[in-house]
Amino acid sequence: MDIFIGVDIGTTSTKSVAFSSSGKDLFKSNIEYPLYQKVPEMAEQDPDEIFSAVIESLYQVVAQVKVNYPEVREDDIKLVSFSSAMHSLILLDKNYTPLTNVITWADNRSEKYVAPLKESGKGKEIFLRTGTPIHPMSPLLKLIWLKNDEKELFDKASYFVGIKEYVHYRLTGELKVDYSIASATGLFNLKNLAWDEEALKITGVKETQLAVPVETTYQFEKLREAYAEIIGISDRVPFVIGASDGCLSNLGVNAIKPGEVALTIGTSGAVRVVIDEPRVDENERLFCYALTKDKWVIGGPVNNGGIVFRWIRDTFYEAEKTISDSRGEDVYDVMTQAAANLPAGSEGLICLPFLGGERAPLWDANARGTYFGLTRAHGRDHILRATLEGIVFNLYTVLQAVEETSGKSVSIKATGGFARSSVWRQILSDVFDREVVIPESYESSCLGAVVLGMYGLGIVDSLEVVGDMVGVTNAHKPISQNADVYKELYVIYKNVNELLKTQYRSIAEFQRK
């Protein structure tokens, strides 16, 4: 029996999933780790906690395989391939020891350097070459901030890497970065598939201080024996570098043909489509990242997905959570049912869900959340439903930008934690006013990593084999009455959003006093 393992190094946890050759997910392990925030704009994690989570999740999955399939031999585990969150940064000393925590995509401390870079004109020039929007999420801005505000620390560093490079260096002794993760740094030239000279000059970083860029199908020479022993596998098992979580999610839901849109809502969210060559949005609303050197993903990420839903839970539904926990139930099921009991449009309450700043389509770390239209007739369930609708309104705005750049979409395939909720799926279909397809497997990034690894090793001859592996899909069609309501409200949503753009910086500066 052939076993293929996908590993997704995520923002809140690392997940390892064992798949059969047909794409069936057999076993999984999910290890969480904390986010460290000493000040509001900070969002860091411990790189060694993440590395331990990678090792532990792999160990647990391999152990489950061995217990349930005792006939599996060492050579039956065919590969381990990786997905990872983008935009992270770690400073290492000359011995490859971390000088900092992982500075994640959600860290906004470099925000004050965004406007000067954009106003100088250099920001757009770099964006057009690298495909990464000028935003605090990107390592480009993080490095500018560190060079100016943390110069002593910056000067101590011998290497500047992301979490994926750090994990792979510890596992294999090789400091490599795949084209996909590199293309999300703001430092990588999409045309040349090499580090961009002008971007490096602005940051003060030398090419020798960065990992060596390689194809997303690159296979490491060998896993260190000590870690192979801990995990419980042969050190001959191929470890494939893989790609970024967003790009692999497209592959994992079989959205890799023209016009096939992948939409994800997890902690954050994104709308993405695959194209055959790099293309950038002149209006700077979208990213362009590599899946392989011949497949590129354009789209827009949003900060505010399930994390806002969690804020609603913790702020308004604490009692329900306590009761649900005592009964072994999921409080989110209680909440989504409450939302389902209200009409589409939340009786005229609109939410701009920017509780954590926003990336696409605003690209403004100062953006703040707003409830518009609130009256005494509204209660907490209205706030709940309006929030779900607001998250989807924002994703719809991103979809419109994607279609302007890549052409009209022919299908929408949605995944992520939200996809478990039929209520949220229906809101998505109604706001978009088109059919939304939900793949059976929720493990899209891990499955994408496995398919990419199989393709890289020559086990399959095309990425399109994923079409036979995603399993049965569920489809939601729009309810015309609801779609009409959302069309009317969306116009108001866009107008309010436009009016507030000029005030986000003011309120953010007031809050930082």
Secondary structure, 3 states (H helix, E strand, C coil): CCEEEEEEECCCEEEEEEECCCCCEEEEEEEECCCECCCCCCCEECHHHHHHHHHHHHHHHHHHHHHHCCCCCHHHEEEEEEEECCCCEEEECCCCCECCCEECCCCCCCHHHHHHHHHCCHHHHHHHHHCCCCCCCCHHHHHHHHHHHCHHHHHHCCEEECHHHHHHHHHHCCCEEEHHHHCCCCCEECCCCEECHHHHHHHCCCHHHCCEEECCCCECCCCCHHHHHHHCCCCCCCEEEEEEHHHHHHHHCCCCCCCEEEEEECCCEEEEEEECCCCCCCCCCCEEEEEECCEEEEEEEECCCHHHHHHHHHHHCHHHHHHHHHHCCCHHHHHHHHHHCCCCCCCCCEEECCCCCECCCCCECCCCCEEECCCCCCCHHHHHHHHHHHHHHHHHHHHHHHHHHHCCCCEEEEECHHHHCHHHHHHHHHHHCCCEEEECCCCHHHHHHHHHHHHHCCCCCCHHHHHHCCCCEEEECCCHHHHHHHHHHHHHHHHHHHHHHHHHHHHHHHHCC
